[in-house]
Amino acid sequence: LPVYLLLDTSGSMAGDPIQDVRLGVETFKREVGNDPFAEETVYVGVITFGEEAQFITKGLIPIGKFRDEFNTESLSANGQTPLGQALWLLEESLDKDTKALVKGGDKGDWKPLIFILTDGEPTDEWRKPREVILDRQQKKVINIVTVGCGSRINQQNLKDISLGSAFIMGNDSESFKQFFDWVSQTTSKIAKSVSKPDGGDKPPDIDQPPFQYIP
């Protein structure tokens, strides 16, 4: 079960917001990393987009390795918001790091869970990589859930970026905590489903987070 976290680390996230992101990722490491079902199935990739987009886990890594080795202090805030670069890195990883279903053969990986957290508008061209991801014929994604934080969010852009649902949360510590709690619970829930003896042929729907939904 590939799980991607695309995290805005632009300059506007400096101070309390980036510290809240670090604390949230620590929560994810602890809650999902110690879940026995997730330990067997979940692989994590973290892509940040600030001064430049970076795949800071260097691809998908097992949740146990992520729990034990990923240093949240590596998350720092500066620069603009190159979401387009981040989406191209995601597209590259979907091709390289995930395994497609082979008819009559290998079952392949589950469709990835992809979460984007951003507090501002993209500062580069993001529509083309989004379109490429949306139009994938193999190794399709289940959805991209986009959550905006803060008061500067362009709701229409946020909705356009998502391939699933889009939400807006606050810019306070409690909202960041709720976001990462929800990501952790969602990941554990689907990991448990796909770990069933029947392979969890139909993973459960993603529960709506406790934030404002953008219709």
Secondary structure as the mmCIF struct_conf table of DSSP 4:
data_model
#
loop_
_struct_conf.conf_type_id
_struct_conf.id
_struct_conf.beg_label_comp_id
_struct_conf.beg_label_asym_id
_struct_conf.beg_label_seq_id
_struct_conf.end_label_comp_id
_struct_conf.end_label_asym_id
_struct_conf.end_label_seq_id
STRN STRN1 PRO A 2 ASP A 8
BEND BEND1 SER A 10 SER A 10
HELX_RH_3T_P HELX_RH_3T_P1 GLY A 11 MET A 13
TURN_TY1_P TURN_TY1_P1 ALA A 14 GLY A 15
HELX_RH_AL_P HELX_RH_AL_P1 ASP A 16 GLY A 33
TURN_TY1_P TURN_TY1_P2 ASN A 34 ASN A 34
HELX_RH_AL_P HELX_RH_AL_P2 PRO A 36 THR A 41
STRN STRN2 TYR A 43 PHE A 49
BEND BEND2 GLY A 50 GLU A 52
STRN STRN3 ALA A 53 PHE A 55
TURN_TY1_P TURN_TY1_P3 ILE A 56 THR A 57
BEND BEND3 LYS A 58 GLY A 59
STRN STRN4 ILE A 61 PRO A 62
HELX_RH_AL_P HELX_RH_AL_P3 ILE A 63 GLU A 69
HELX_RH_3T_P HELX_RH_3T_P2 THR A 72 SER A 74
BEND BEND4 GLY A 79 GLY A 79
HELX_RH_AL_P HELX_RH_AL_P4 LEU A 83 ASP A 97
TURN_TY1_P TURN_TY1_P4 LYS A 103 GLY A 104
BEND BEND5 GLY A 105 GLY A 105
HELX_LH_PP_P HELX_LH_PP_P1 ASP A 109 PRO A 112
STRN STRN5 LEU A 113 THR A 118
BEND BEND6 ASP A 119 GLY A 120
BEND BEND7 THR A 123 ASP A 124
HELX_RH_AL_P HELX_RH_AL_P5 ARG A 127 LEU A 134
TURN_TY1_P TURN_TY1_P5 ASP A 135 ASP A 135
BEND BEND8 GLN A 137 LYS A 139
BEND BEND9 ILE A 142 ILE A 142
STRN STRN6 ASN A 143 CYS A 149
BEND BEND10 GLY A 150 SER A 151
HELX_RH_AL_P HELX_RH_AL_P6 GLN A 155 ILE A 161
BEND BEND11 LEU A 163 GLY A 164
STRN STRN7 ALA A 166 MET A 169
BEND BEND12 ASN A 171 ASP A 172
HELX_RH_AL_P HELX_RH_AL_P7 SER A 173 VAL A 194
TURN_TY1_P TURN_TY1_P6 SER A 195 SER A 195
BEND BEND13 LYS A 196 LYS A 196
TURN_TY1_P TURN_TY1_P7 PRO A 197 ASP A 198
BEND BEND14 ASP A 201 LYS A 202
HELX_LH_PP_P HELX_LH_PP_P2 PRO A 203 PRO A 209
BEND BEND15 PRO A 210 PHE A 211
STRN STRN8 GLN A 212 TYR A 213
#
